[in-house]
Amino acid sequence: MNQVALLFLLATMLLCSCGSKSTNESQSKITAEMALEGVSNYCHSEYDWSMAKDNPDIMGVEMGEETDSAYQVVFRSYTGAFVNFYVNKTSGTTRMEEYVPNLDVKNDAGTIDLFDYLKKE
């Protein structure tokens, strides 16, 4: 009887571990397009774009470098400052870093959840 119980326990553990693995595999990955869209939506909601009304080239959002784990999206302000957004490809957690080239100053600017700024279908 103990062997049957042990076999049942091992089979249950195996099935549970297989189920959690497939759940992890089904998690959506962040694409470059999603990173750009979410950061752009954030920037348009949080920053004043009125200065760019007559000259849209003075402000913008564009893709930066990509690593194995993150996308970099760069916001350029009309003031000359940059905000670098580092979007985690798996979780969507996005770290922000402000950079003012004229002063050579970098500051941690917090984090956002990219999913909060993606349009829901």
VENDALIN-V706522 format. One record per residue. N is the residue number from 1. PSI is psi as a letter, one per 20 degrees, with the letter a starting at -180 (* if undefined). BURIAL is + if it has 9 or more other ideal C-beta (glycine too) atoms within 8 Angstrom, else -. Layout:
n->(N:N)
psi->(PSI:PSI)
burial->(BURIAL:BURIAL)
This chain:
n->(1:2:3:4:5:6:7:8:9:10:11:12:13:14:15:16:17:18:19:20:21:22:23:24:25:26:27:28:29:30:31:32:33:34:35:36:37:38:39:40:41:42:43:44:45:46:47:48:49:50:51:52:53:54:55:56:57:58:59:60:61:62:63:64:65:66:67:68:69:70:71:72:73:74:75:76:77:78:79:80:81:82:83:84:85:86:87:88:89:90:91:92:93:94:95:96:97:98:99:100:101:102:103:104:105:106:107:108:109:110:111:112:113:114:115:116:117:118:119:120:121)
psi->(h:h:h:g:g:g:g:g:g:g:g:g:g:g:h:g:h:h:g:h:g:h:g:h:h:i:p:q:q:p:r:h:h:g:g:g:g:g:g:g:g:g:h:h:h:h:q:o:j:h:h:j:g:h:n:i:i:i:q:r:p:q:q:b:r:p:a:h:i:q:q:p:p:p:p:p:q:i:i:i:q:q:o:p:p:o:o:p:h:g:h:i:p:o:p:q:p:q:p:o:h:h:i:l:p:p:q:p:j:a:q:r:o:h:h:i:j:q:p:p:*)
burial->(-:-:-:-:-:-:-:-:-:-:-:-:-:-:-:-:-:-:-:-:-:-:-:-:-:-:-:-:-:+:-:-:-:+:+:+:+:+:+:+:+:+:+:-:-:-:-:-:-:-:+:+:-:-:-:-:-:-:+:-:+:-:+:+:-:-:-:-:-:+:+:+:+:+:+:+:+:-:-:-:+:+:+:+:+:+:+:+:+:-:-:+:+:+:+:+:+:+:+:+:-:-:-:-:-:-:-:-:-:-:-:+:-:+:-:-:+:+:-:-:-)
